Amino acid sequence: MTEMTVHLTDSAVARIKQLREQEKNPNLKLRICIDGGGCSGFQYGIALVDAVADDEVTFEKDGAILVTDETSLPFINGATVDFERSMVKSAFKIHNPNAASGCGCGKSFGV
């Protein structure tokens, strides 16, 4: 069986580290979970946390850590998490190869 993974871009790593400094909390991690709902069937939940639960999996790049739970992992396996800046907004963006459809807001998807 192939090992599941989620990738962080350099931009996402830099943003996580920047948020750690802003919050003065070196333990902050980016948590991504999948919940039912949204325009397309599933929606991404993104939060900063400083603890990891026993049923969660972590992925690390250059000292930045992404956390997800075992239930969400199959939905985002192989995804790349980026931090994108534009004139209108800046946000973490998930490029998910498992998403067959998505909505315009980028916060929900269908499989």
Secondary structure, DSSP 4 states (H G I P E B T S, - for coil): -PPP--EE-HHHHHHHHHHHHHHT-TT-EEEEEEEE-STTSEEEEEEEES---TTEEEEEETTEEEEEETTTHHHHTT-EEEEEE-SS-EEEEEE-TT-SEE-TTSSEEE-
